[in-house]
Amino acid sequence: MKLSYVHSMEALDSFLLFVQPKHFKVHVHSQKAYTHAILLTEKLVEEQREFDAVISLEVIEHVADPAEFCKSLAALTVSNGATVVSTINRSMRSYATAILIYAIMQLPKGTHQWSNFLTPEELVLILQRASITVQEMAGFVYNPLTGQWTLSDDISVNFIAFGTKNSQ
């Protein structure tokens, strides 16, 4: 797979793609230029752009319509391509954890709305309706002593889903 464009997602208004190159390193092994841009996903869909992989980390809980957002992700993914979505589970454990995180990290109030979180089952259903079949799911666990995140079987707070777009 050749990488020609690198985008990371951040929900700022509508469905927005936003690149923050300082947060990742790209090793260029060819003469092709790597680009980044701030674009609405709707614009990329209108242009019929497609990518081998579309990754949306901690975005879906900030958009007005998660189902439409996932349809946009699917439209941007090539047939049999990868789609990755992470979010926070709407569970009592995530609610209690959020209270602790807000207190410890002093996050601004309103950063998250618990009612906007999705359960793993809801995310799977939304992705299925957008023609994305979830292949794997894992939890994220944060260790405040080491400052490290690790993957886990525990999806009760933070979780990530990997799916593939159904061939047409």
C-alpha positions, -999 to 999 in steps of 0.1 A, spaced: 0 0 0 14 34 -10 8 63 13 1 95 -6 -20 115 18 -20 116 55 -50 130 73 -60 129 110 -95 137 121 -108 162 146 -144 173 149 -144 211 150 -176 221 133 -191 197 108 -173 166 97 -138 180 94 -105 165 85 -76 182 102 -40 174 100 -15 180 128 18 168 114 37 176 146 19 146 162 33 120 139 63 112 119 63 101 83 94 85 68 94 93 31 109 65 10 100 80 -24 101 113 -43 64 118 -39 53 147 -18 31 142 12 3 167 17 -20 177 44 -51 199 43 -81 210 63 -112 197 45 -148 188 52 -155 151 47 -185 161 27 -162 179 2 -140 148 -1 -171 126 -7 -183 151 -33 -149 148 -50 -153 110 -48 -120 107 -30 -112 73 -15 -85 61 9 -72 26 17 -77 34 54 -99 59 72 -91 64 109 -114 84 132 -101 85 168 -122 101 195 -143 121 170 -177 103 167 -188 114 201 -185 151 190 -205 149 158 -242 158 155 -252 127 136 -230 96 141 -248 76 115 -242 102 88 -206 106 100 -201 68 95 -217 70 61 -191 96 52 -163 74 65 -176 45 44 -178 67 13 -142 77 18 -130 41 22 -121 20 -8 -140 -13 -12 -125 -38 13 -105 -9 28 -100 -4 65 -121 19 88 -110 24 124 -132 43 149 -125 49 186 -148 64 212 -159 63 248 -184 37 259 -217 50 273 -215 30 305 -216 37 342 -179 28 345 -171 54 318 -192 80 336 -173 75 369 -140 74 351 -148 107 333 -155 124 366 -120 113 378 -103 123 346 -120 158 346 -108 163 382 -73 150 377 -66 165 343 -88 196 349 -105 193 315 -129 221 306 -165 214 313 -185 205 283 -156 187 265 -176 156 264 -213 148 269 -219 114 283 -252 111 264 -232 114 231 -211 84 238 -219 51 220 -220 16 233 -199 -9 213 -232 -25 201 -245 8 189 -213 16 170 -213 -19 154 -249 -13 142 -242 22 129 -211 9 110 -230 -21 96 -257 3 83 -229 23 66 -216 -9 49 -187 -14 73 -183 -48 89 -165 -47 123 -138 -73 123 -122 -66 157 -128 -45 188 -105 -37 217 -104 -15 248 -79 12 257 -67 14 292 -47 43 305 -21 39 332 -17 73 350 16 61 367 33 55 334 13 79 312 8 50 287 -22 37 269 -24 -1 262 -49 -23 244 -71 -45 265 -101 -68 263 -120 -44 286 -142 -22 264 -162 -7 293 -146 27 290 -126 35 259 -127 12 229 -116 10 192 -133 -8 164 -116 -21 132 -138 -28 102 -137 -33 65 -159 -17 39 -181 -42 22 -173 -48 -14 -200 -36 -38 
